[in-house]
Structures are given as structure tokens and as C-alpha cells.
Amino acid sequence: MSSAPLSLPARLEAILYLKGRPLNLGELAEIASMGLSEPIDRDAIELALITLMADYAHRDTALEIRQDGQRFSLQLRDSHADLVQTLLPVDLSTATLRTLATVALKRRILQSDLVELRGSGAYDHIKELLAQDFIERRRQSDGRSFWISLSDKFHRTFAVTQVTEAAPAPDGRAKGNEAA
């Protein structure tokens, strides 16, 4: 049984659903063009996204296409936050949440530095956060400690977007570039 090819808006909807993270127009164009004889340009992607966003806006659905800056994602509507809390409760102690907040603020931190900041109880917090898949741990290449960073599940659960560059401080300087 052969099926008709997907329209571009439907193709983008499938990509956003399967990727599960925000994508920019270039990434969407590249992925949407896979397996096609001709690449799809960004203008066509943008028009298809507008069509898809309008379609979701006029439907009674729990999902929406969300634009955050230059990135687009398929997300649960904010109005359903209570349902998320009911179905996916985050059961973490205050101390574990504080350890997770420390990782979130640093974005990437050595386990040894995290333990120094949060105390020896951080080892148990790290185990719990790893078990619930809120953080990732990778061995340091030139040392004995591990790098701790946030997982995709953290970003989905807490609706926090991933930051790839240092955000400017209120005075316009990049964070971490304070004068000595």
C-alpha cells in the first residue's frame, strides 16, 4: 500500500514532533529536503511554518507550534501545565532541586566543583538526577572528575530553552567577561 507524499506543512510537523527540540529554518530546510530530488529553500519552509502555525491556532488541540527567536518547536500549550504536573510530577527534594538549579545556572560543571559548592550530599543528588534523567554525566578527558550538564528531559520538563551562547549581561558585556 503506497501513501501520498506529505505536504510541506505536514512534513515540518512530523520533523518537529520527531526531533522534540527547537529547530531553526536552516535545520528544518535541511531535514525536510532529505530524500527529495530538489532542496527546499528557507522561504518555502517559512511559508509552510506560517501555514502550520495558523492551522494549530485555529484547532482545538493541546499542541502548538511555538517560535522562540529564530527557532520553532512543537510544544504542549501552556494552558495545559496543570496536566503536565499531574501526569509527570517532579518529585525532588528541595536540596536536590537546589543542586539541579546550580547545574542549570552553570550549564556545565565539574562534579568535583558541584560537590564543593553543594556539599557531600550532592553525590546523592547527582545519583537521583541521573536516575530521573535530568542531567548527563561525562568523564573529564584530562582528569578524574565528571562533567555534569543538563539533559534534554530537563529542558522539556521545565520548559527551559537550551542556550548555546553566553547571554549578554544587563550592561551589554558577555557574562564571564567582567573586569578584574
N, C-alpha and C positions, 0 to 999 in steps of 0.2 A: 504494500500500500504506500503510495507516494503522496507526500503532502506538498501543498503550495508553499513557495518561499515566503518568509515573514516580511511584512512591511518594515521599513526602516524604523519607525517608532516602536514596533513590537520587538524588533531585533535589539534596539537600545534598552528596552525594558528587560529583556532576558539577560543582557550583559550586566546591567546594574544589579539585577537580582542575584546572578551567579557570582559576581565579583564581591558583593557585600561591603564595598567601601567606596568612598567618593572618587570619581574619575574626572579628569579634565577633557576638553574637546579633542585634543590630540590623541589621548589614550583611547577615547571612545571611537574615534575615526579609525585608528589602527586596528583595534579589536573587531569593529564592525566590518572592516574590509577583508578580514581573514577568510580565505576560501572563495573570494569573489575574483572575477577576472579584472575588474577595474576598482581602484581605490575610491573610497567615499571621502569627499572633501569636507572640511570643517563647517562650511556654510550649510551643507545638506544635513550634517549632524545637528547643528544648532536649530535649524528649522524643524527637524524631527523631534528634538527635545521640547521645543515650544509646543508642538502638537501634542506630545505625550503629557506634558505638564498641564495643558488645558484639559485634556481628557480626564486626568486624575482629579483636577479641580472641580469638574462637573459630575463626578461619580460619587456615589455613596460608598466609600471604600476606606479601609483602615490605613491604607498606604498612600504615600505621596512622593513625587519627585521633588527633592529638595536641592536648592542651589546654595552653596556656601562659597562665596567668592567666585572662583573660576571652576569649581568642582561640583559635580552632580551626583546624587545618590538616591536610591530607593529606600525610603525610611517609613517607619510607623509614624502616624500623625501624633503630634504632641498631645492631642486631646485624649490619647489612649495610654498615657503614662501610668494611670492607676491600674490598668490591666497588666502592664509590664511588671509592676511591683507585686501584683497578686500571683502572676504566673512564674516570674523569675526573681524571687526575693533574694536580696543580697544579705546573707547572714554572716556578717563580720563584726567582730568586737571593735570597740572604739579604738583600742590600741592598734589592732590590725589595720583599721581604716586609716589611722594616722601614718602608719608605715607605708601604706599604699599611696597616701597623699604625698609623702616625701618622695617616693619614686616618681609620681606624676609631676611634681614640681621640678625635679632634676632631669626628667625624661630618660636618663640613663645614668646609673650609679653603680660603683663597685659594691659588692655585697659587704666587704670589709668596712667601707665608708658608711654604708647604711647601718650596720651594727654599731659602729662608733657613734652615729647620730641618735639612734633609737634604743640602744642598749641590747643586751644579750637576748632579750625576748624577741628581738627581730628575727632570730633564726626560726622560731616557731611561726611567726607571722609570714615569713617567706615560704615556709612549707605549705601553709594554708592557702596563700595567694597562688602558689604554683598548682596546688591541687584543684583550686577553683578556676584556674587558667586566666587569672587577671594579670599575671606578669610572666615574663620569659627570662630564662637564665642561660647565659653562655659563658663558657670558661674563658678567662682572660688569656690572650695569646702569649703574653710575656710575664705572667705572674701566677700566683696561686689562687687568687680570688675569682669571683664570677661577676660578669656584667649583668645587672638587673635592669630590665626595661618593661614597658607596658605592652600588653598583648592586644591583639585585635578585639578580643572579647571585652577588655576593659573599655575600649573606645565605643563599642556598640552598646554595652550595658549602661555606661554613664553618659552616653551621648556627647562625648568629648572628641573633637576632631583632632587628628594627628597633625602635629606641627613639624614641618621639615626644616624650617629655618628659624633662627632666633628672632623673636618678635622685637621690634624696637621698644625701648623704654619710653616713658612719657616725655622725656626730654629730647627724644629723637635718636639717641645713641643706641646701638645694639646692646642687648643685655650681655654682661660679661666683659664689656669694654670700658668699665668705669676707670676713671683716672686714679692712679695710685696715690 
